[in-house]
Amino acid sequence: MAPKRNNMVPNGHFHKDWQRYVKTWFNQPMRKKRRHTKRIKKARAIAPRPVKGSLRPVVRCPTFKYNTKQRLGKGFSLEELKAAGIQKRVARTIGISVDYRRRNKSVESLQQNVQRLKEYKSKLILVPRKAAKPAKADASVSSTPLTLFSFGIGSGFFRSVCSGII
């Protein structure tokens, strides 16, 4: 069949050196190992702070298709912080994310997130900035080095407080 209409005249180049453009992934297992060790190193460096960053609320996904699922949201609402007895300015300094735009649409989710905040607060250890003058909420100076030492990577603190919903 002859080519029709105003198109380019076929002129194929089928002898390209394709072997030069092949990309191999033999470094994949080592890269996995490297990422793993880096993660552990980072966790040890920032211990006892949470590995996954600041604490986030559990929220329902929008739309009918996904509303059976839960995920981590952007930040806790001001209402949730108030119910947990945490001031909004203090929250960010102790590793709790805040989203002032969020509204609570159900009592269940409010209670669930308040419980999450209270659990986090109970396990929180505030290391005093100055050993000579610890603040009211700070941990005692004598117990601080011991607690810092006891936080390993596999400790329950990281799993319970810092884990998502899983």
RAHU-V527257 format. One record per pair of residues at least 6 apart in sequence whose ideal C-beta (glycine too) atoms are under 7 Angstrom apart, sorted by the first residue. I is the first residue (numbers start at 1). J is the second residue. Records with the same first field share a line. If there is no record, write none. Layout:
I=J ; J
This chain:
3=10
40=153
43=51 ; 153
44=153
47=151
48=125 ; 148 ; 151 ; 157
49=95
50=95 ; 161 ; 162
51=158 ; 162
52=162
54=95 ; 96 ; 97
55=95 ; 96 ; 97 ; 120
56=72 ; 73 ; 74 ; 75 ; 97
57=73 ; 75 ; 76 ; 80 ; 113 ; 116
58=70 ; 72 ; 112 ; 113 ; 116 ; 165
59=70 ; 71 ; 73
60=67 ; 70 ; 109
61=67 ; 69 ; 71
70=165
71=165
72=164 ; 165
73=99
74=97 ; 99
75=97 ; 98 ; 99 ; 102
76=96 ; 97 ; 98 ; 99 ; 113 ; 117
77=99 ; 102 ; 103 ; 104
78=88 ; 100
79=104 ; 110
80=104 ; 110 ; 113 ; 114 ; 117
81=88 ; 91 ; 98
83=110 ; 114
84=114 ; 117 ; 118 ; 121
86=96 ; 117 ; 121
88=98
91=98
92=98
94=124 ; 126
96=117
104=110
120=161
123=157 ; 161
125=139 ; 147
126=137 ; 138 ; 139
127=139 ; 144
128=134 ; 135 ; 138 ; 141
131=141
134=141
139=147
151=157
